[in-house]
């Protein structure tokens, strides 16, 4: 079993919180709340699925030789962008789905990633758990 923790679950929780908060705020400002909710749901589900696709892509790319991994990662990068464009087009063309809700949910991935980075404690590059503080020996001065 892989000993590394997946960041997918914490990001999924954060995306869900952002989408629910967006829905709650939208209750006061949006006329068609059902369409707005559908847009948030479509974008939120798509964002979570896109995160899973990204995780699978990175894991598979790590098992490939460098050139193949680069091609594989680039292909999936563009595939994720095409899928995002497709979801945005569906949100724009379907009258029962609010495009603003879709956009907010798609942007929620970025907000969740920033949020995750803000609350995570930084780890040193060597992977050790604790930081060693640099302590200068204070020289006594004559001042």
JOSULQUI-V208006 format. One record per pair of residues at least 24 apart in sequence whose ideal C-beta (glycine too) atoms are under 10 Angstrom apart, sorted by the first residue. I is the first residue (numbers start at 1). J is the second residue. D is the distance in whole Angstrom. If there is no record, write none. Layout:
BEGIN
I:J:D, I:J:D
END
This chain:
BEGIN
2:59:9, 4:59:10, 6:51:10, 6:52:9, 6:55:7, 6:59:10, 7:51:9, 7:55:8, 7:112:10, 7:113:9, 7:116:7, 7:120:9, 8:48:8, 8:51:6, 8:52:6, 8:54:9, 8:55:6, 8:56:10, 10:112:8, 10:115:9, 10:116:6, 10:119:9, 10:120:9, 11:47:9, 11:48:8, 11:51:6, 11:55:10, 11:108:10, 11:109:7, 11:112:5, 11:113:7, 11:115:9, 11:116:6, 12:44:9, 12:47:9, 12:48:5, 12:51:7, 12:52:9, 12:112:8, 13:112:8, 13:116:10, 14:108:8, 14:109:9, 14:111:8, 14:112:4, 14:113:8, 14:114:10, 14:115:5, 14:116:6, 14:119:9, 15:43:10, 15:44:6, 15:45:10, 15:47:6, 15:48:6, 15:51:8, 15:105:8, 15:106:10, 15:108:5, 15:109:6, 15:111:8, 15:112:5, 15:113:9, 15:115:10, 16:44:7, 16:47:10, 16:48:8, 16:108:9, 16:112:9, 17:108:9, 17:111:10, 17:112:8, 17:115:9, 18:44:8, 18:47:10, 18:104:8, 18:105:8, 18:107:9, 18:108:4, 18:109:9, 18:110:10, 18:111:5, 18:112:6, 18:115:8, 19:43:8, 19:44:4, 19:45:9, 19:47:8, 19:48:10, 19:101:9, 19:104:8, 19:105:6, 19:108:6, 19:112:10, 20:44:9, 21:104:10, 21:108:9, 22:100:9, 22:101:8, 22:104:5, 22:105:7, 22:107:10, 22:108:7, 22:111:10, 23:101:8, 23:104:9, 23:105:10, 25:104:10, 26:98:9, 26:100:8, 26:101:7, 26:104:8, 29:100:10, 30:98:7, 30:100:8, 30:101:8, 31:98:10, 32:95:10, 32:96:9, 32:97:10, 32:98:7, 32:101:10, 33:98:9, 33:101:10, 34:96:8, 34:97:10, 34:98:9, 35:91:10, 35:94:9, 35:95:8, 35:96:6, 35:97:6, 35:98:4, 35:99:9, 35:100:9, 35:101:7, 36:97:9, 36:98:4, 36:99:10, 36:100:7, 36:101:5, 36:102:10, 36:104:9, 37:97:10, 37:98:8, 37:101:7, 38:91:9, 38:94:8, 38:96:6, 38:97:5, 38:98:7, 38:101:7, 38:102:9, 39:90:10, 39:91:6, 39:94:9, 39:96:9, 39:97:5, 39:98:4, 39:99:6, 39:100:7, 39:101:2, 39:102:4, 39:103:8, 39:104:8, 39:105:7, 39:106:10, 40:97:10, 40:98:8, 40:100:9, 40:101:4, 40:102:8, 40:103:10, 40:104:7, 40:105:5, 40:108:9, 41:97:9, 41:101:8, 41:102:9, 41:105:8, 42:87:7, 42:88:10, 42:90:7, 42:91:6, 42:94:9, 42:97:6, 42:98:9, 42:99:10, 42:101:8, 42:102:6, 42:105:7, 42:106:9, 43:84:10, 43:87:7, 43:88:9, 43:91:7, 43:97:9, 43:98:10, 43:99:9, 43:100:10, 43:101:6, 43:102:4, 43:103:7, 43:104:7, 43:105:3, 43:106:5, 43:107:8, 43:108:7, 43:109:9, 44:101:9, 44:102:9, 44:104:9, 44:105:4, 44:106:9, 44:108:7, 44:109:9, 45:87:9, 45:105:8, 46:83:7, 46:84:8, 46:86:9, 46:87:5, 46:88:10, 46:90:9, 46:91:10, 46:102:8, 46:105:7, 46:106:7, 46:109:10, 47:84:9, 47:87:9, 47:102:10, 47:105:6, 47:106:6, 47:107:9, 47:108:6, 47:109:5, 47:110:10, 47:112:8, 48:105:9, 48:108:10, 48:109:9, 48:112:10, 49:80:10, 49:83:9, 49:87:10, 50:79:10, 50:80:6, 50:81:10, 50:83:7, 50:84:7, 50:87:9, 50:106:8, 50:109:7, 51:80:10, 51:109:7, 51:112:9, 51:113:9, 53:79:8, 53:80:6, 53:83:8, 54:80:7, 54:109:9, 84:109:10
END
